[in-house]
Amino acid sequence: MDLRLLPDAPTDAERAAIDAVVPRDLGSTGERRDLLLPAFHAVMDAVGWISRGALGHVCERLEVPPAEAYGVATFYALFSVTPRAPRIAHVCDDVACAAFGGEDLCAAIEERLGPPGEREDVTWTRSPCLGMCERAPAVFLQRADPDAATEEPAHAQIAPADVTAVLEGLGGADVPGPDPVVAAPQTRGTPPRTNGTRPQELHLLSRVGVVDPADLDSYRAAGGYAGLRRALHVGPARVVDEITVASLTGRGGAAFPTGTKWAAVAGSPEPDKYLVCNADESEPGTFKDRVLMEADPFALVEAMTVAGIAVGAHTGYLYIRGEYPAAERAIRHAVDAARHHRLLGDDVMGSGRVFDIEVRRGAGAYICGEETALMNSLEGRRGEPRAKPPFPTVSGLFAQPTVINNVETLVNVLRIVTEGGPAFASAGSGRSTGTRLFCLSGVVARPGVYEVGMGTTLRELLDLAGGVPDRLRTILLGGAAGSFVTPDQLDVRLTLEDTREIGATLGSGVVLCLDDTVDMARILRRIAGFFRDESCGQCVPCRVGTVRQEEALARIVRGREIGGRTTELQLLTDVDRVMTDASICGLGQTAASAVRSALKLGLVGAQRSDGGIGGESS
């Protein structure tokens, strides 16, 4: 390729970081654009920002035009193309953390470090949800260190965080990360609780807190790799049939039938196929995938191997959220151990089957949770959604048939393969089969990840976490892209069908409980601001609609309506309809869901005498 490269030279540290992740021999074409994100991460991990010299060296090595590489580098929140402090604290001020200590922490850090970006050695910034909602407030430390191993950057998580721990972490000290053992309290030495007449039996969380996540032998002793062994014995076609019979639906929010995806890719005549695990868990209030990866990483590696062999893929990509350093370390260790013991590679378990896993780190973009945006990101492009059709099962990663599932969906596969599809489908009804993981946070007595059978009521789920909270006002069900439900709806069964009947959704499993001390107007504005910031800007309905939604809501809660409250509410309704009907992807299509439900339920308070809505404190 004839490239016009930048004249700036990289520093020795930048060159070394890039060369460590970009192979010397890239084949006949020399182009490996899919290594663009790993190369940028290497520079960020080493020096803290991407200079023109570093950008030029990446472009030269990967044969990517500088303009396109710059477009990628500026797309992601964790990358910077301008000089900044090498150590930065990302302080969560999203829905869960803002209501439970996040704002106080921001104020305390600002008092010590000044406004965001003021200092050149260490600094801080506000961040959307960091996936540690059960221990709010949460902080992610991004720390550049040229001596750190490329695959194990010196990043860290702190939750719950205080100003002392944050300052010590920014100074380079080791800080205790969040305890990965976050399981339903009915486990570990207590009799199984009952849900009506059904025992609460753990499957996905059965090894959390029991096995050593860094020890393959510990995982095997707890039944690990029985699923892969059986899958190899019965063959790919039988595995796909079992997944179909189980009626397993996607656990990331869309609830698409997993068996349909697998069958389409398995039946494709194309010789090259791919499996992608979507571990870019960024929905505010969601942290279940993080728990599985930190506490039971071998289960995900095994499940990906089963899935990859079943659909005929030789390579699987695990795209993990950039703000999950502990999970990334656990997964990389598990992949290396599995490869060392021939559980991955050219001869999986001596079967002659070929399958291996590449781990790729995201860089702070909620939109990359959308499957086609994720594929663009893996390919070294801006994380913008693609138009569909064609669907990924026909033309996905590198234009080849691709299966994309999230972490929880894939880990369910192990149970289905070992116990059979009918056994899995016997729990629940209709499209709602098996068990689900729910992320409880907010004012519940025992926040954490809970596994319950489909059909459990919301009230029964809250009982497991210590009971219905006092003065409960509302529950955000499904995340920022979900809906609010009220205390009189606690007896809804947690199934796809029943939640739809009340205008809600299971989404990604978020159950965020809020009482009457929470400023709902501020919560709504934060949700609206989240979607405004996270819109990729590719399509007009979402790019403009998310801005107009936040502007209108801000005017309403401040009592500064243009044309009166009725006019503003009609504007919100019109913007909602356009975004829902015309946006390219699910971000725009659901950006108004929570705001719509809150306004419909009157959760933002009574109308003030000046025409505004009460509950706004600023």
C-alpha positions as CSV (number, residue, x, y, z in Angstrom):
1,M,0.0,0.0,0.0
2,D,1.3,3.5,-0.9
3,L,0.9,5.5,2.3
4,R,1.7,9.1,3.0
5,L,3.1,8.8,6.6
6,L,3.6,11.4,9.2
7,P,7.1,12.8,9.5
8,D,7.2,12.7,13.3
9,A,9.4,10.0,14.9
10,P,8.3,7.8,17.8
11,T,10.3,7.9,21.1
12,D,12.2,4.8,22.1
13,A,9.5,3.9,24.6
14,E,6.7,4.3,22.1
15,R,8.6,2.2,19.5
16,A,9.3,-0.6,21.9
17,A,5.7,-0.7,23.1
18,I,4.3,-0.9,19.6
19,D,6.9,-3.4,18.3
20,A,6.1,-5.7,21.3
21,V,2.5,-6.3,20.1
22,V,3.0,-6.0,16.3
23,P,4.7,-9.1,14.8
24,R,7.7,-8.6,12.6
25,D,6.3,-10.9,9.9
26,L,2.8,-9.8,8.9
27,G,2.5,-12.0,5.9
28,S,2.5,-11.1,2.2
29,T,0.3,-8.1,2.4
30,G,1.7,-6.7,5.6
31,E,-1.7,-5.4,6.7
32,R,-3.0,-6.4,10.1
33,R,-5.4,-3.6,10.8
34,D,-7.0,-5.7,13.5
35,L,-4.0,-5.0,15.7
36,L,-4.7,-1.3,15.7
37,L,-6.4,-1.3,19.1
38,P,-3.7,-3.5,20.8
39,A,-1.0,-1.2,19.4
40,F,-2.7,1.9,20.7
41,H,-3.3,0.3,24.1
42,A,0.4,-0.6,24.2
43,V,1.3,3.1,23.7
44,M,-1.2,4.3,26.3
45,D,0.0,1.7,28.8
46,A,3.6,2.8,28.3
47,V,3.5,6.6,28.0
48,G,-0.1,7.7,28.7
49,W,-1.0,9.3,25.3
50,I,-0.7,8.7,21.6
51,S,1.7,11.2,20.0
52,R,2.0,11.9,16.3
53,G,5.2,9.9,16.2
54,A,3.5,6.9,17.9
55,L,0.6,7.2,15.5
56,G,2.9,7.3,12.5
57,H,4.9,4.3,13.6
58,V,1.7,2.3,14.1
59,C,0.5,3.2,10.7
60,E,3.8,2.3,9.1
61,R,3.9,-1.1,10.8
62,L,0.2,-2.0,10.1
63,E,-0.1,-0.2,6.7
64,V,-3.1,1.9,7.8
65,P,-3.6,5.4,6.5
66,P,-2.9,8.0,9.3
67,A,-6.2,9.8,8.8
68,E,-8.1,6.5,9.4
69,A,-5.9,5.6,12.4
70,Y,-6.5,9.0,13.9
71,G,-10.2,8.5,13.5
72,V,-10.0,5.3,15.5
73,A,-7.7,6.8,18.2
74,T,-10.1,9.7,18.8
75,F,-13.2,7.5,19.0
76,Y,-12.4,5.8,22.3
77,A,-12.6,7.5,25.8
78,L,-9.6,5.6,27.1
79,F,-7.3,6.9,24.3
80,S,-5.8,10.4,24.1
81,V,-4.1,12.0,21.2
82,T,-3.1,15.1,23.3
83,P,-0.6,15.1,26.2
84,R,-2.2,14.3,29.5
85,A,-1.2,13.1,32.9
86,P,0.2,9.5,32.8
87,R,-2.0,8.6,35.8
88,I,-5.6,9.3,35.8
89,A,-8.5,8.3,38.0
90,H,-11.9,7.7,36.3
91,V,-14.5,8.3,39.0
92,C,-17.9,6.9,38.3
93,D,-20.7,9.4,38.6
94,D,-23.3,7.3,36.9
95,V,-26.7,6.3,38.2
96,A,-25.7,3.8,40.9
97,C,-22.5,5.6,42.1
98,A,-23.9,9.1,41.9
99,A,-26.6,8.3,44.3
100,F,-24.3,6.4,46.7
101,G,-21.2,8.4,47.3
102,G,-19.9,9.2,43.8
103,E,-20.6,12.9,44.0
104,D,-19.0,13.3,47.4
105,L,-15.9,11.4,46.2
106,C,-15.6,13.7,43.1
107,A,-15.8,16.7,45.4
108,A,-13.1,15.3,47.7
109,I,-10.7,14.4,44.8
110,E,-11.2,17.8,43.3
111,E,-10.3,19.5,46.5
112,R,-7.0,17.6,46.6
113,L,-6.1,17.5,42.9
114,G,-8.0,20.5,41.5
115,P,-10.4,20.4,38.5
116,P,-10.1,17.5,36.0
117,G,-7.0,17.8,33.7
118,E,-5.4,20.6,35.7
119,R,-2.3,18.7,36.9
120,E,0.3,17.2,34.6
121,D,1.5,14.4,36.8
122,V,-1.8,12.9,38.1
123,T,-5.4,13.9,37.4
124,W,-9.0,12.6,37.4
125,T,-12.1,12.7,35.3
126,R,-15.8,11.8,35.7
127,S,-16.7,8.4,34.2
128,P,-19.8,6.5,33.1
129,C,-20.6,3.2,34.9
130,L,-17.5,1.2,35.7
131,G,-19.4,-2.1,36.3
132,M,-18.8,-2.2,40.1
133,C,-22.2,-0.9,41.2
134,E,-22.5,-3.3,44.1
135,R,-19.7,-1.5,45.8
136,A,-20.4,2.1,44.9
137,P,-18.6,4.5,44.6
138,A,-16.2,3.0,42.1
139,V,-12.9,4.2,40.5
140,F,-10.8,2.9,37.6
141,L,-7.1,3.9,37.6
142,Q,-5.4,4.2,34.3
143,R,-1.7,4.2,35.0
144,A,1.0,4.4,32.4
145,D,4.2,2.5,33.1
146,P,6.8,1.8,30.4
147,D,8.1,-1.1,32.5
148,A,4.8,-2.9,32.8
149,A,4.2,-6.0,30.8
150,T,2.2,-5.2,27.6
151,E,-0.5,-7.7,28.4
152,E,-0.7,-6.7,32.1
153,P,-0.9,-3.0,32.3
154,A,-0.7,-1.3,35.7
155,H,-4.4,-0.4,35.8
156,A,-6.5,-1.0,38.8
157,Q,-10.0,-0.9,40.2
158,I,-11.1,0.5,43.6
159,A,-14.5,-0.2,45.0
160,P,-15.8,1.1,47.3
161,A,-13.4,4.0,46.8
162,D,-12.3,6.8,49.1
163,V,-10.0,9.7,48.4
164,T,-7.1,8.2,50.3
165,A,-7.1,5.0,48.3
166,V,-7.4,6.9,45.0
167,L,-4.5,9.2,45.8
168,E,-2.3,6.3,46.9
169,G,-3.2,4.4,43.7
170,L,-2.4,7.4,41.5
171,G,0.9,7.6,43.3
172,G,1.7,4.1,42.1
173,A,0.8,2.1,45.2
174,D,-0.9,-1.3,44.9
175,V,-4.6,-0.9,45.9
176,P,-7.0,-3.7,46.8
177,G,-9.3,-4.4,44.0
178,P,-12.9,-5.4,44.4
179,D,-13.5,-8.9,45.8
180,P,-14.6,-10.9,42.8
181,V,-16.7,-13.3,45.0
182,V,-20.1,-11.7,44.6
183,A,-22.7,-14.5,44.6
184,A,-26.2,-15.1,45.8
185,P,-26.2,-15.4,49.7
186,Q,-28.2,-18.7,49.6
187,T,-24.9,-20.5,48.7
188,R,-21.9,-21.5,50.7
189,G,-22.9,-23.7,53.5
190,T,-26.6,-22.8,53.8
191,P,-29.5,-24.9,52.6
192,P,-30.9,-23.9,49.3
193,R,-33.6,-21.3,49.6
194,T,-36.9,-21.9,48.0
195,N,-38.7,-19.8,45.4
196,G,-42.3,-20.8,45.8
197,T,-42.0,-24.6,45.6
198,R,-38.8,-24.5,43.5
199,P,-35.4,-24.8,45.2
200,Q,-32.9,-22.1,44.3
201,E,-30.1,-24.1,42.7
202,L,-27.0,-22.4,41.4
203,H,-25.5,-23.3,38.1
204,L,-23.7,-20.3,36.7
205,L,-22.5,-19.2,40.1
206,S,-21.8,-22.7,41.5
207,R,-18.0,-22.3,41.4
208,V,-17.8,-18.6,42.4
209,G,-16.0,-18.5,45.7
210,V,-15.4,-22.2,45.6
211,V,-12.7,-22.7,43.0
212,D,-9.4,-20.9,42.8
213,P,-9.8,-18.8,39.6
214,A,-6.1,-19.1,38.8
215,D,-5.9,-22.9,39.2
216,L,-6.9,-25.1,36.3
217,D,-6.8,-28.2,38.6
218,S,-9.2,-26.5,41.0
219,Y,-11.6,-25.9,38.2
220,R,-11.4,-29.4,36.9
221,A,-12.0,-30.8,40.4
222,A,-15.2,-28.9,40.5
223,G,-16.4,-30.5,37.2
224,G,-14.6,-28.2,34.8
225,Y,-14.1,-29.5,31.2
226,A,-16.8,-32.1,31.5
227,G,-18.8,-30.0,29.0
228,L,-16.0,-29.9,26.4
229,R,-15.4,-33.6,26.8
230,R,-19.0,-34.4,26.2
231,A,-19.2,-31.9,23.3
232,L,-16.3,-33.6,21.6
233,H,-17.9,-37.0,22.2
234,V,-21.4,-36.2,20.7
235,G,-20.1,-34.0,17.9
236,P,-20.9,-30.4,16.7
237,A,-24.3,-31.2,15.2
238,R,-25.6,-32.6,18.4
239,V,-24.3,-29.7,20.5
240,V,-26.1,-27.2,18.2
241,D,-29.3,-29.3,18.5
242,E,-29.1,-29.3,22.3
243,I,-28.7,-25.5,22.3
244,T,-31.7,-25.1,20.1
245,V,-33.9,-27.5,22.2
246,A,-32.8,-25.6,25.3
247,S,-34.4,-22.4,23.9
248,L,-31.4,-20.5,25.3
249,T,-31.8,-16.8,24.5
250,G,-29.1,-14.2,24.6
251,R,-28.4,-12.7,28.1
252,G,-27.0,-9.4,26.9
253,G,-30.4,-7.7,26.4
254,A,-31.6,-8.6,22.9
255,A,-32.7,-12.1,23.9
256,F,-32.2,-13.5,20.4
257,P,-32.4,-17.4,20.2
258,T,-28.8,-18.7,20.5
259,G,-29.5,-21.9,18.7
260,T,-30.7,-20.0,15.6
261,K,-27.4,-18.1,15.4
262,W,-25.3,-21.3,15.9
263,A,-27.2,-23.3,13.4
264,A,-26.9,-20.5,10.7
265,V,-23.1,-20.3,11.1
266,A,-22.6,-24.1,11.5
267,G,-24.5,-24.7,8.3
268,S,-22.6,-22.1,6.3
269,P,-20.4,-23.5,3.5
270,E,-17.8,-20.8,4.1
271,P,-14.5,-22.3,5.3
272,D,-13.6,-19.4,7.6
273,K,-15.9,-18.7,10.6
274,Y,-15.5,-16.9,13.8
275,L,-16.8,-16.9,17.4
276,V,-16.9,-13.6,19.3
277,C,-17.5,-13.3,23.0
278,N,-18.9,-9.9,23.8
279,A,-17.4,-9.1,27.2
280,D,-17.7,-5.3,26.8
281,E,-20.2,-5.1,29.6
282,S,-21.0,-1.4,29.8
283,E,-24.7,-1.1,30.5
284,P,-25.1,1.1,33.6
285,G,-25.9,-1.1,36.6
286,T,-24.5,-4.4,35.1
287,F,-21.6,-6.3,36.5
288,K,-22.5,-10.0,36.2
289,D,-20.0,-10.8,33.4
290,R,-17.2,-9.2,35.4
291,V,-17.9,-11.5,38.3
292,L,-17.9,-14.6,36.1
293,M,-14.7,-13.6,34.4
294,E,-12.9,-12.7,37.6
295,A,-14.1,-15.6,39.7
296,D,-14.6,-18.4,37.1
297,P,-12.5,-17.6,34.0
298,F,-11.9,-21.2,33.0
299,A,-15.7,-21.7,32.6
300,L,-15.8,-19.0,29.9
301,V,-12.7,-20.3,28.1
302,E,-14.3,-23.8,28.1
303,A,-17.6,-22.5,26.9
304,M,-16.0,-20.6,24.1
305,T,-14.2,-23.7,23.0
306,V,-17.4,-25.7,23.0
307,A,-19.2,-23.0,21.0
308,G,-16.3,-22.5,18.5
309,I,-16.0,-26.2,17.7
310,A,-19.8,-26.6,17.5
311,V,-20.1,-23.9,14.8
312,G,-16.9,-24.7,13.0
313,A,-14.8,-21.7,14.0
314,H,-11.1,-22.1,14.4
315,T,-10.6,-18.8,16.2
316,G,-12.5,-17.0,18.9
317,Y,-12.1,-13.4,19.9
318,L,-12.9,-12.4,23.5
319,Y,-13.5,-8.6,23.5
320,I,-13.3,-7.5,27.1
321,R,-14.1,-4.1,28.5
322,G,-11.1,-1.8,29.0
323,E,-12.1,-0.8,32.5
324,Y,-12.0,-4.5,33.7
325,P,-8.2,-5.0,34.4
326,A,-8.7,-7.7,37.0
327,A,-11.0,-9.7,34.7
328,E,-8.6,-9.3,31.8
329,R,-5.7,-10.7,33.8
330,A,-7.8,-13.6,35.0
331,I,-9.0,-14.4,31.4
332,R,-5.5,-14.1,29.9
333,H,-4.1,-16.4,32.6
334,A,-6.9,-19.0,31.9
335,V,-6.3,-18.9,28.1
336,D,-2.6,-19.4,28.6
337,A,-3.1,-22.3,31.0
338,A,-5.7,-23.9,28.7
339,R,-3.3,-23.6,25.8
340,H,-0.5,-25.0,27.8
341,H,-2.5,-28.1,28.7
342,R,-3.7,-28.6,25.1
343,L,-7.3,-27.5,25.9
344,L,-6.8,-24.9,23.2
345,G,-4.8,-24.9,20.0
346,D,-4.3,-27.3,17.1
347,D,-5.4,-30.5,18.9
348,V,-8.0,-29.7,21.5
349,M,-8.1,-32.5,24.1
350,G,-6.4,-34.8,21.6
351,S,-9.5,-34.7,19.3
352,G,-7.8,-33.2,16.3
353,R,-10.1,-30.2,16.5
354,V,-8.6,-26.7,16.1
355,F,-9.7,-23.8,18.2
356,D,-7.9,-20.9,19.9
357,I,-8.8,-17.7,21.6
358,E,-7.4,-14.2,21.2
359,V,-8.2,-11.6,23.9
360,R,-8.8,-8.0,22.8
361,R,-9.3,-5.1,25.2
362,G,-11.9,-2.4,24.5
363,A,-11.1,1.2,25.0
364,G,-14.1,2.9,26.6
365,A,-17.1,2.9,24.2
366,Y,-20.5,1.8,25.3
367,I,-21.6,1.5,21.6
368,C,-19.1,-1.4,21.1
369,G,-21.5,-3.6,23.1
370,E,-23.6,-3.5,19.9
371,E,-22.5,-6.6,17.9
372,T,-21.7,-4.9,14.6
373,A,-19.9,-2.0,16.3
374,L,-17.9,-4.6,18.3
375,M,-16.8,-6.3,15.0
376,N,-15.7,-3.0,13.5
377,S,-13.7,-2.3,16.7
378,L,-12.0,-5.7,16.4
379,E,-11.2,-5.0,12.8
380,G,-9.4,-1.8,13.8
381,R,-12.1,0.6,12.8
382,R,-14.3,3.1,14.6
383,G,-16.8,1.3,16.7
384,E,-19.8,2.4,14.6
385,P,-22.7,0.0,14.0
386,R,-23.2,-1.5,10.6
387,A,-26.5,-1.6,8.7
388,K,-28.3,-5.0,8.8
389,P,-28.7,-7.1,6.7
390,P,-26.3,-8.7,6.1
391,F,-26.4,-10.1,9.6
392,P,-23.2,-11.3,11.4
393,T,-24.2,-15.0,10.8
394,V,-23.8,-14.3,7.1
395,S,-21.2,-11.6,6.9
396,G,-19.6,-10.8,10.3
397,L,-16.1,-10.4,11.5
398,F,-13.7,-10.0,8.5
399,A,-16.8,-10.5,6.3
400,Q,-17.1,-14.1,7.4
401,P,-20.0,-16.0,9.2
402,T,-19.8,-15.1,12.9
403,V,-21.5,-16.1,16.1
404,I,-21.5,-13.4,18.8
405,N,-22.7,-14.1,22.4
406,N,-22.1,-12.5,25.7
407,V,-20.4,-14.0,28.7
408,E,-23.5,-15.2,30.6
409,T,-25.0,-16.7,27.5
410,L,-21.9,-18.8,26.7
411,V,-21.4,-20.0,30.3
412,N,-24.9,-21.4,30.1
413,V,-23.8,-23.7,27.3
414,L,-21.8,-25.9,29.7
415,R,-24.8,-26.9,31.6
416,I,-26.8,-27.5,28.5
417,V,-24.1,-29.8,27.0
418,T,-23.7,-31.8,30.2
419,E,-27.4,-32.0,31.3
420,G,-29.1,-31.8,27.9
421,G,-31.4,-29.2,26.3
422,P,-34.7,-30.6,27.6
423,A,-33.4,-30.4,31.2
424,F,-32.5,-26.7,30.7
425,A,-35.8,-25.9,29.1
426,S,-37.8,-27.5,31.9
427,A,-37.1,-24.5,34.0
428,G,-39.2,-21.5,33.0
429,S,-41.6,-21.4,30.1
430,G,-41.8,-20.2,26.5
431,R,-38.7,-18.3,25.5
432,S,-37.8,-17.8,29.1
433,T,-35.8,-20.9,30.1
434,G,-33.0,-21.8,32.5
435,T,-31.7,-19.4,35.1
436,R,-30.8,-15.7,34.9
437,L,-28.2,-13.6,36.6
438,F,-29.5,-10.3,38.1
439,C,-27.3,-7.4,39.3
440,L,-28.8,-5.9,42.4
441,S,-27.6,-2.6,43.6
442,G,-28.8,0.6,45.2
443,V,-30.7,0.5,48.5
444,V,-30.9,-3.3,48.8
445,A,-29.5,-4.8,52.0
446,R,-27.1,-7.2,50.2
447,P,-26.1,-5.9,46.7
448,G,-24.5,-8.4,44.4
449,V,-25.1,-10.9,41.6
450,Y,-28.0,-13.3,42.1
451,E,-28.9,-16.4,40.1
452,V,-32.6,-17.3,40.0
453,G,-34.8,-19.4,37.8
454,M,-36.8,-17.8,35.0
455,G,-40.2,-17.0,36.5
456,T,-39.0,-15.9,39.9
457,T,-40.9,-12.7,40.8
458,L,-39.2,-9.4,41.4
459,R,-40.4,-9.5,45.0
460,E,-38.8,-13.0,45.6
461,L,-35.5,-11.8,44.1
462,L,-35.5,-8.8,46.5
463,D,-36.2,-11.2,49.4
464,L,-32.9,-13.0,48.6
465,A,-31.1,-9.7,48.9
466,G,-32.6,-8.8,52.3
467,G,-36.2,-8.0,51.5
468,V,-38.0,-5.1,49.8
469,P,-36.1,-1.9,50.8
470,D,-37.8,0.5,53.1
471,R,-39.4,3.6,51.4
472,L,-38.7,2.0,48.0
473,R,-39.8,4.4,45.3
474,T,-38.8,2.7,42.1
475,I,-36.6,0.1,40.5
476,L,-34.6,0.6,37.3
477,L,-35.1,-2.8,35.6
478,G,-32.8,-3.7,32.6
479,G,-30.3,-0.8,32.9
480,A,-30.2,2.7,31.4
481,A,-31.8,1.2,28.2
482,G,-34.5,-0.4,30.4
483,S,-37.5,1.0,32.3
484,F,-38.6,2.0,35.7
485,V,-41.1,-0.1,37.6
486,T,-42.9,0.8,40.8
487,P,-43.5,-1.0,44.1
488,D,-47.0,-2.1,43.0
489,Q,-45.3,-4.2,40.2
490,L,-43.1,-6.3,42.4
491,D,-45.0,-9.5,41.8
492,V,-44.2,-9.5,38.1
493,R,-42.5,-12.7,37.0
494,L,-39.0,-12.2,35.7
495,T,-39.6,-13.6,32.2
496,L,-39.3,-12.0,28.8
497,E,-43.0,-12.3,28.3
498,D,-44.3,-11.1,31.7
499,T,-42.0,-8.0,31.9
500,R,-43.1,-7.1,28.4
501,E,-46.7,-7.0,29.5
502,I,-45.9,-4.3,32.0
503,G,-43.9,-2.3,29.5
504,A,-40.5,-3.3,30.9
505,T,-37.6,-5.6,29.9
506,L,-35.1,-7.9,31.6
507,G,-32.4,-6.2,29.5
508,S,-28.9,-7.1,30.8
509,G,-30.2,-8.1,34.3
510,V,-30.0,-4.7,36.1
511,V,-32.1,-4.3,39.3
512,L,-31.2,-0.9,40.7
513,C,-33.4,0.0,43.7
514,L,-34.0,3.7,44.6
515,D,-35.8,5.1,47.6
516,D,-37.6,8.4,48.1
517,T,-34.4,10.1,49.2
518,V,-33.0,9.9,45.6
519,D,-33.3,13.0,43.4
520,M,-35.1,11.4,40.4
521,A,-34.8,14.5,38.3
522,R,-31.0,14.2,38.6
523,I,-31.1,10.5,37.8
524,L,-33.1,11.1,34.6
525,R,-30.7,13.8,33.5
526,R,-27.7,11.6,34.1
527,I,-29.3,8.8,32.0
528,A,-30.1,11.3,29.2
529,G,-26.6,12.6,29.4
530,F,-25.1,9.1,29.3
531,F,-26.8,8.4,25.9
532,R,-25.8,11.8,24.6
533,D,-22.2,11.1,25.4
534,E,-22.2,7.5,24.2
535,S,-23.9,8.0,20.9
536,C,-21.4,7.2,18.1
537,G,-22.9,10.0,16.0
538,Q,-23.3,8.0,12.8
539,C,-27.0,8.4,12.4
540,V,-29.0,11.7,12.7
541,P,-31.9,10.3,14.8
542,C,-29.6,9.3,17.6
543,R,-26.9,11.9,17.2
544,V,-29.4,14.8,17.4
545,G,-32.2,13.1,19.3
546,T,-30.1,12.3,22.4
547,V,-29.0,15.9,22.6
548,R,-32.5,17.2,22.2
549,Q,-33.8,14.8,24.8
550,E,-31.3,15.9,27.4
551,E,-31.8,19.6,26.6
552,A,-35.6,19.3,27.0
553,L,-35.3,17.3,30.2
554,A,-32.9,19.9,31.7
555,R,-35.4,22.7,30.9
556,I,-38.3,20.8,32.4
557,V,-36.5,20.0,35.7
558,R,-35.3,23.6,36.1
559,G,-38.7,25.1,35.3
560,R,-37.4,26.9,32.2
561,E,-39.6,25.3,29.6
562,I,-39.9,26.7,26.1
563,G,-43.6,27.0,25.3
564,G,-44.7,25.4,28.6
565,R,-44.4,22.0,30.1
566,T,-46.9,20.3,27.7
567,T,-44.9,21.5,24.7
568,E,-41.7,20.1,26.2
569,L,-43.3,16.8,27.0
570,Q,-44.6,16.5,23.5
571,L,-41.1,17.3,22.2
572,L,-39.7,14.4,24.3
573,T,-42.4,12.1,22.9
574,D,-41.7,13.1,19.3
575,V,-37.9,12.7,19.8
576,D,-38.5,9.4,21.5
577,R,-40.6,8.1,18.5
578,V,-38.0,9.2,15.9
579,M,-35.1,7.7,17.8
580,T,-36.9,4.4,18.4
581,D,-38.1,4.0,14.8
582,A,-35.2,5.4,12.8
583,S,-31.9,4.8,14.7
584,I,-29.5,2.4,13.2
585,C,-28.9,0.4,16.3
586,G,-30.2,-0.4,19.8
587,L,-28.5,2.6,21.5
588,G,-30.7,5.1,19.7
589,Q,-33.7,2.8,19.7
590,T,-33.7,2.5,23.6
591,A,-32.2,5.9,24.5
592,A,-35.5,7.2,25.6
593,S,-36.9,4.0,27.3
594,A,-36.0,4.9,30.9
595,V,-36.9,8.6,30.6
596,R,-40.2,7.7,28.9
597,S,-41.2,5.3,31.7
598,A,-40.2,7.7,34.4
599,L,-42.3,10.5,33.0
600,K,-45.2,8.2,32.4
601,L,-45.1,7.0,36.0
602,G,-44.7,10.5,37.4
603,L,-41.4,9.6,39.1
604,V,-39.8,13.0,38.8
605,G,-42.0,14.7,41.4
606,A,-44.9,17.0,41.5
607,Q,-45.2,20.0,39.2
608,R,-44.1,23.2,40.9
609,S,-46.0,26.4,40.9
610,D,-43.6,27.9,38.4
611,G,-44.3,25.1,36.0
612,G,-41.2,23.0,36.6
613,I,-40.8,19.6,38.2
614,G,-39.8,19.2,41.8
615,G,-36.9,17.2,43.1
616,E,-34.1,19.1,41.3
617,S,-31.4,20.3,43.7
618,S,-29.2,22.3,41.4
